[in-house]
Amino acid sequence: MVAEQVNRGGAAAPPRPSGIARAAGLLVSGLEVYCAILMVGMAVIVLTGVWYRYVPQRALSWYDEFAEFLLVWLTFYGSVLATQRDAHIGFETLTDALPPPLRRAVAVFAEIVVLLIQAALFYYGLLLAQAAAFDTAVSIRAVRLSWIYSAIPISGALMFLIGLWRLAGLLRPSRS
């Protein structure tokens, strides 16, 4: 009924984010928690492995391989968070020196190139995960390598979606 929400001070409240923006926010929050769990898990496993190696002098056969798997997951899922935050390496000094229309064209070109790389990451990551469907980890036979490699196409797809969202924002006419 009310066209505009008003806060207590009488000023218009900021617009509510769209359903897609809320879902993306929840996904990012979940991914942050997941990455934190991966970091803590990796630290616990490595410390446990070191303790077993030097205190009772009975090295665990699986801890280093499992820590490597967690590092792979942390790298790929962390790169999704870096993509969402626009925290990957860039050439801001160069692009900031360009006039606004050229800056926008360069940003669109760069985003398209990155989208192509993310699509390749998804496609070839999927092929790798499928190829490793029946391979298992050396020290933990119950762990299939396809499960480990699944981080590659999943992160590629998530970064691709983020890139599409950013490209749409770049192509949207500016309101100036």
CORDA-V417461 format. One record per residue. N is the residue number from 1. RES is the residue in three letters. PHI is phi in degrees with one decimal (none if undefined). PSI is psi in whole degrees, 0 to 359 (999 if undefined). NEAR is the number of other ideal C-beta (glycine too) atoms within 8 Angstrom. Layout:
n:N res:RES phi:PHI psi:PSI near:NEAR
n:N res:RES phi:PHI psi:PSI near:NEAR
//
This chain:
n:1 res:MET phi:none psi:313 near:1
n:2 res:VAL phi:-84.2 psi:126 near:5
n:3 res:ALA phi:-71.9 psi:333 near:2
n:4 res:GLU phi:-138.4 psi:132 near:6
n:5 res:GLN phi:-78.7 psi:143 near:7
n:6 res:VAL phi:-123.0 psi:134 near:8
n:7 res:ASN phi:-85.6 psi:181 near:8
n:8 res:ARG phi:-62.1 psi:330 near:3
n:9 res:GLY phi:-79.6 psi:356 near:4
n:10 res:GLY phi:94.1 psi:352 near:5
n:11 res:ALA phi:-83.9 psi:156 near:6
n:12 res:ALA phi:-67.8 psi:136 near:7
n:13 res:ALA phi:-74.1 psi:152 near:8
n:14 res:PRO phi:-63.8 psi:151 near:4
n:15 res:PRO phi:-64.9 psi:147 near:4
n:16 res:ARG phi:-73.5 psi:142 near:5
n:17 res:PRO phi:-66.9 psi:153 near:6
n:18 res:SER phi:-67.0 psi:168 near:6
n:19 res:GLY phi:-61.2 psi:323 near:5
n:20 res:ILE phi:-66.4 psi:317 near:6
n:21 res:ALA phi:-65.0 psi:321 near:8
n:22 res:ARG phi:-66.0 psi:318 near:9
n:23 res:ALA phi:-64.0 psi:319 near:8
n:24 res:ALA phi:-64.2 psi:320 near:10
n:25 res:GLY phi:-62.2 psi:318 near:9
n:26 res:LEU phi:-64.8 psi:319 near:8
n:27 res:LEU phi:-63.0 psi:316 near:9
n:28 res:VAL phi:-64.2 psi:317 near:10
n:29 res:SER phi:-61.3 psi:317 near:8
n:30 res:GLY phi:-63.1 psi:321 near:8
n:31 res:LEU phi:-68.2 psi:324 near:12
n:32 res:GLU phi:-62.3 psi:315 near:9
n:33 res:VAL phi:-63.9 psi:316 near:8
n:34 res:TYR phi:-60.1 psi:315 near:9
n:35 res:CYS phi:-64.6 psi:322 near:12
n:36 res:ALA phi:-64.7 psi:318 near:8
n:37 res:ILE phi:-63.5 psi:319 near:8
n:38 res:LEU phi:-61.6 psi:317 near:12
n:39 res:MET phi:-64.1 psi:314 near:9
n:40 res:VAL phi:-64.6 psi:316 near:8
n:41 res:GLY phi:-60.4 psi:318 near:9
n:42 res:MET phi:-64.0 psi:316 near:12
n:43 res:ALA phi:-62.4 psi:316 near:8
n:44 res:VAL phi:-63.4 psi:316 near:8
n:45 res:ILE phi:-65.1 psi:315 near:12
n:46 res:VAL phi:-65.3 psi:315 near:11
n:47 res:LEU phi:-63.0 psi:321 near:8
n:48 res:THR phi:-63.5 psi:316 near:10
n:49 res:GLY phi:-62.9 psi:318 near:13
n:50 res:VAL phi:-65.6 psi:317 near:8
n:51 res:TRP phi:-59.4 psi:312 near:8
n:52 res:TYR phi:-63.6 psi:327 near:12
n:53 res:ARG phi:-69.9 psi:322 near:10
n:54 res:TYR phi:-105.4 psi:334 near:6
n:55 res:VAL phi:-88.5 psi:293 near:6
n:56 res:PRO phi:-81.8 psi:355 near:4
n:57 res:GLN phi:55.8 psi:45 near:6
n:58 res:ARG phi:-132.8 psi:89 near:6
n:59 res:ALA phi:-63.1 psi:138 near:7
n:60 res:LEU phi:-80.7 psi:137 near:9
n:61 res:SER phi:-80.5 psi:344 near:5
n:62 res:TRP phi:-108.0 psi:345 near:8
n:63 res:TYR phi:-66.4 psi:320 near:12
n:64 res:ASP phi:-70.2 psi:322 near:8
n:65 res:GLU phi:-66.5 psi:318 near:11
n:66 res:PHE phi:-66.5 psi:321 near:12
n:67 res:ALA phi:-63.6 psi:323 near:12
n:68 res:GLU phi:-62.3 psi:319 near:8
n:69 res:PHE phi:-62.7 psi:317 near:11
n:70 res:LEU phi:-63.8 psi:324 near:12
n:71 res:LEU phi:-65.6 psi:320 near:9
n:72 res:VAL phi:-61.1 psi:311 near:10
n:73 res:TRP phi:-61.0 psi:316 near:11
n:74 res:LEU phi:-61.8 psi:320 near:12
n:75 res:THR phi:-63.4 psi:311 near:8
n:76 res:PHE phi:-72.6 psi:316 near:12
n:77 res:TYR phi:-73.1 psi:329 near:15
n:78 res:GLY phi:-66.2 psi:327 near:9
n:79 res:SER phi:-67.3 psi:331 near:11
n:80 res:VAL phi:-65.2 psi:316 near:13
n:81 res:LEU phi:-63.2 psi:320 near:13
n:82 res:ALA phi:-64.4 psi:322 near:9
n:83 res:THR phi:-64.8 psi:316 near:13
n:84 res:GLN phi:-63.7 psi:326 near:9
n:85 res:ARG phi:-90.6 psi:1 near:6
n:86 res:ASP phi:57.0 psi:43 near:7
n:87 res:ALA phi:-103.3 psi:3 near:6
n:88 res:HIS phi:-73.5 psi:162 near:7
n:89 res:ILE phi:-59.2 psi:143 near:2
n:90 res:GLY phi:-149.7 psi:181 near:6
n:91 res:PHE phi:-119.0 psi:59 near:5
n:92 res:GLU phi:-60.5 psi:323 near:6
n:93 res:THR phi:-60.7 psi:318 near:6
n:94 res:LEU phi:-70.2 psi:310 near:7
n:95 res:THR phi:-70.5 psi:329 near:11
n:96 res:ASP phi:-67.3 psi:338 near:7
n:97 res:ALA phi:-80.3 psi:348 near:5
n:98 res:LEU phi:-80.3 psi:154 near:9
n:99 res:PRO phi:-66.7 psi:151 near:5
n:100 res:PRO phi:-50.2 psi:315 near:6
n:101 res:PRO phi:-63.0 psi:320 near:6
n:102 res:LEU phi:-71.3 psi:324 near:8
n:103 res:ARG phi:-59.4 psi:317 near:11
n:104 res:ARG phi:-66.9 psi:318 near:9
n:105 res:ALA phi:-63.3 psi:318 near:8
n:106 res:VAL phi:-64.8 psi:320 near:10
n:107 res:ALA phi:-64.0 psi:319 near:10
n:108 res:VAL phi:-64.7 psi:314 near:11
n:109 res:PHE phi:-59.1 psi:313 near:8
n:110 res:ALA phi:-61.3 psi:318 near:8
n:111 res:GLU phi:-65.0 psi:323 near:12
n:112 res:ILE phi:-66.2 psi:318 near:9
n:113 res:VAL phi:-62.1 psi:315 near:8
n:114 res:VAL phi:-64.1 psi:321 near:9
n:115 res:LEU phi:-60.7 psi:320 near:12
n:116 res:LEU phi:-63.8 psi:319 near:8
n:117 res:ILE phi:-65.7 psi:319 near:8
n:118 res:GLN phi:-67.8 psi:324 near:13
n:119 res:ALA phi:-64.8 psi:319 near:10
n:120 res:ALA phi:-65.0 psi:320 near:9
n:121 res:LEU phi:-59.7 psi:316 near:13
n:122 res:PHE phi:-62.6 psi:308 near:12
n:123 res:TYR phi:-62.7 psi:308 near:10
n:124 res:TYR phi:-73.3 psi:331 near:9
n:125 res:GLY phi:-65.3 psi:322 near:14
n:126 res:LEU phi:-65.4 psi:317 near:10
n:127 res:LEU phi:-61.0 psi:318 near:8
n:128 res:LEU phi:-63.5 psi:315 near:10
n:129 res:ALA phi:-63.2 psi:320 near:13
n:130 res:GLN phi:-68.2 psi:321 near:8
n:131 res:ALA phi:-65.6 psi:330 near:6
n:132 res:ALA phi:-95.8 psi:18 near:12
n:133 res:ALA phi:-57.6 psi:328 near:8
n:134 res:PHE phi:-110.3 psi:3 near:5
n:135 res:ASP phi:-83.8 psi:147 near:7
n:136 res:THR phi:-122.4 psi:163 near:10
n:137 res:ALA phi:-65.0 psi:152 near:12
n:138 res:VAL phi:-67.0 psi:313 near:5
n:139 res:SER phi:-94.6 psi:346 near:7
n:140 res:ILE phi:-129.5 psi:90 near:10
n:141 res:ARG phi:-61.7 psi:339 near:5
n:142 res:ALA phi:-77.6 psi:348 near:4
n:143 res:VAL phi:-96.2 psi:117 near:10
n:144 res:ARG phi:-82.2 psi:138 near:11
n:145 res:LEU phi:-66.3 psi:335 near:10
n:146 res:SER phi:-61.9 psi:327 near:11
n:147 res:TRP phi:-67.4 psi:319 near:7
n:148 res:ILE phi:-65.9 psi:312 near:13
n:149 res:TYR phi:-72.1 psi:348 near:11
n:150 res:SER phi:-61.3 psi:339 near:9
n:151 res:ALA phi:-62.7 psi:332 near:10
n:152 res:ILE phi:-68.7 psi:303 near:14
n:153 res:PRO phi:-68.4 psi:328 near:12
n:154 res:ILE phi:-65.3 psi:313 near:11
n:155 res:SER phi:-67.6 psi:323 near:14
n:156 res:GLY phi:-60.8 psi:317 near:15
n:157 res:ALA phi:-66.7 psi:318 near:10
n:158 res:LEU phi:-64.6 psi:317 near:12
n:159 res:MET phi:-66.4 psi:325 near:13
n:160 res:PHE phi:-62.6 psi:315 near:12
n:161 res:LEU phi:-63.0 psi:319 near:8
n:162 res:ILE phi:-62.7 psi:318 near:11
n:163 res:GLY phi:-63.9 psi:320 near:13
n:164 res:LEU phi:-62.1 psi:318 near:9
n:165 res:TRP phi:-61.0 psi:316 near:9
n:166 res:ARG phi:-68.7 psi:321 near:10
n:167 res:LEU phi:-63.7 psi:320 near:12
n:168 res:ALA phi:-61.3 psi:320 near:8
n:169 res:GLY phi:-64.9 psi:323 near:7
n:170 res:LEU phi:-70.5 psi:326 near:10
n:171 res:LEU phi:-83.6 psi:344 near:6
n:172 res:ARG phi:-65.1 psi:135 near:6
n:173 res:PRO phi:-59.9 psi:137 near:3
n:174 res:SER phi:-75.0 psi:151 near:4
n:175 res:ARG phi:-103.3 psi:68 near:3
n:176 res:SER phi:-120.6 psi:999 near:2
//
